[in-house]
Amino acid sequence: MTQKTNDQEILAVSKIISIFTDGILFFDQSNKLVLMNKEAEKILNISKKDVIRKKIIELIGTPYLENIVGALLSGRKKRWEEEMEINEKIINVSFVKNNGTLIVLHDITKEKMVEQMKNEFVSIVAHQLRTPISSIKWTLKMFLEESFGRTTKEQKKYLKKIYTVNEKMVELINDLLNIAKIEEGRYVYKPVSTNLGRLIDSTIEQFKEKAEAKNIKISFNNLEKNAKVVVDPEKIKLVLQNLIDNAIKYNHEEGKVMIALKKEEDNLLVSVKDTGMGIPTNQQKRIFTKFFRAANVMKTDAEGSGLGLYINKELIEAHGGKIWFESVEKKGSSFYFSLPLQKNKNKIK
């Protein structure tokens, strides 16, 4: 191919990418910048004539291009994405390597601002609601305990209904506050050496009454009685509570919840399996996202925030672990999470 033909092709492609709303850069196989559209110039606050046809190595130190150049020189292959702060904006940068390197710059500054405002709003509202809802809870508890005098059977029935609804509000507010703390990066803060088997035992104890109400049998197969992990026990207990509560709530009468703990390489693996309704295949990709609840669950149980599994994922990953699941609709679900054994001394975020 002649240089003239090559230049003509570049010119033709330049006309096409000029209409794109995202910034476009292309480095050829010799690592020379051969394509750049107006949007890229705008995002990077540089002029095309100052950088075009220069090799990556010549662009080191160029303002607003330095992060991109650094990523290109990192030796990674094929494709990846990064969020970068460029020219006081937040840019999602996509890299695709194939006979050269295509770079797409997508400005997500407004989306990030909206997300931050939404998170701040949720946090403020949750904090404002927490005190009055808690006051209602303790007042109702005092009525139920007849601290203000005797109540009739009929009165107690309605007080219990109000108390149950209020408890669900308390749970929702706590979940919203937990998410606010997670997204601010200040939620895992008390890592200590913890016997995971004992923590699971104490958590199961909390759910015995709830399981008995549905004739559900809970079993725990502990194959690692003495193994320890360095975790924030309060937060890992919250993960266990969410998983066991779901396994009971979305199970059938006289169903089973089977919990197991075992060692797998340098990790402790926890599994929580149930014989319940399972998760539809076409909805499984969204199971760890905020506010998501499967369609079959919504039909049988309209209540619930859809925040528990999102919180679980954030907490387990903050501890250097992994969480995943397997599920077949109408046959049940199996949730798993792994945590590094204490000897690894993994640093918690």
Secondary structure as the mmCIF struct_conf table of DSSP 4:
data_model
#
loop_
_struct_conf.conf_type_id
_struct_conf.id
_struct_conf.beg_label_comp_id
_struct_conf.beg_label_asym_id
_struct_conf.beg_label_seq_id
_struct_conf.end_label_comp_id
_struct_conf.end_label_asym_id
_struct_conf.end_label_seq_id
HELX_RH_AL_P HELX_RH_AL_P1 GLN A 3 ILE A 17
TURN_TY1_P TURN_TY1_P1 SER A 18 ILE A 19
BEND BEND1 THR A 21 ASP A 22
STRN STRN1 GLY A 23 PHE A 27
TURN_TY1_P TURN_TY1_P2 GLN A 29 SER A 30
BEND BEND2 ASN A 31 ASN A 31
STRN STRN2 LYS A 32 LYS A 32
STRN STRN3 LEU A 33 MET A 36
HELX_RH_AL_P HELX_RH_AL_P2 LYS A 38 LEU A 44
TURN_TY1_P TURN_TY1_P3 ASN A 45 ASN A 45
HELX_RH_AL_P HELX_RH_AL_P3 LYS A 48 VAL A 51
TURN_TY1_P TURN_TY1_P4 ILE A 52 ARG A 53
STRN STRN4 LYS A 55 LYS A 55
HELX_RH_3T_P HELX_RH_3T_P1 ILE A 56 LEU A 59
TURN_TY1_P TURN_TY1_P5 ILE A 60 GLY A 61
TURN_TY1_P TURN_TY1_P6 PRO A 63 LEU A 65
HELX_RH_AL_P HELX_RH_AL_P4 GLU A 66 LEU A 72
TURN_TY1_P TURN_TY1_P7 LEU A 73 SER A 74
BEND BEND3 LYS A 78 LYS A 78
STRN STRN5 ARG A 79 ILE A 86
TURN_TY1_P TURN_TY1_P8 ASN A 87 GLU A 88
STRN STRN6 LYS A 89 LYS A 97
BEND BEND4 ASN A 98 GLY A 100
STRN STRN7 THR A 101 ASP A 107
HELX_RH_AL_P HELX_RH_AL_P5 THR A 109 LEU A 144
TURN_TY1_P TURN_TY1_P9 GLU A 145 PHE A 148
BEND BEND5 GLY A 149 GLY A 149
HELX_RH_AL_P HELX_RH_AL_P6 LYS A 153 GLU A 183
TURN_TY1_P TURN_TY1_P10 GLU A 184 GLY A 185
BEND BEND6 TYR A 187 TYR A 187
STRN STRN8 VAL A 192 ASN A 195
HELX_RH_AL_P HELX_RH_AL_P7 LEU A 196 GLN A 206
TURN_TY1_P TURN_TY1_P11 PHE A 207 PHE A 207
HELX_RH_AL_P HELX_RH_AL_P8 LYS A 208 ALA A 213
TURN_TY1_P TURN_TY1_P12 LYS A 214 ASN A 215
STRN STRN9 LYS A 217 ASN A 222
BEND BEND7 LEU A 223 LEU A 223
BEND BEND8 LYS A 225 ASN A 226
STRN STRN10 LYS A 228 VAL A 231
HELX_RH_AL_P HELX_RH_AL_P9 PRO A 233 LYS A 249
TURN_TY1_P TURN_TY1_P13 TYR A 250 TYR A 250
BEND BEND9 ASN A 251 ASN A 251
HELX_LH_PP_P HELX_LH_PP_P1 HIS A 252 HIS A 252
TURN_TY1_P TURN_TY1_P14 GLU A 253 GLU A 254
STRN STRN11 LYS A 256 GLU A 264
TURN_TY1_P TURN_TY1_P15 GLU A 265 ASP A 266
STRN STRN12 ASN A 267 ASP A 274
BEND BEND10 GLY A 276 GLY A 276
HELX_RH_3T_P HELX_RH_3T_P2 THR A 281 ARG A 286
TURN_TY1_P TURN_TY1_P16 ILE A 287 PHE A 288
BEND BEND11 THR A 289 THR A 289
TURN_TY1_P TURN_TY1_P17 LYS A 290 PHE A 291
HELX_RH_AL_P HELX_RH_AL_P10 ALA A 295 THR A 300
BEND BEND12 GLY A 306 GLY A 306
HELX_RH_AL_P HELX_RH_AL_P11 GLY A 308 ALA A 318
TURN_TY1_P TURN_TY1_P18 HIS A 319 GLY A 320
STRN STRN13 LYS A 322 VAL A 328
TURN_TY1_P TURN_TY1_P19 GLU A 329 LYS A 331
STRN STRN14 GLY A 332 PRO A 340
HELX_RH_3T_P HELX_RH_3T_P3 GLN A 342 ASN A 344
HELX_LH_PP_P HELX_LH_PP_P2 ASN A 346 ILE A 348
#
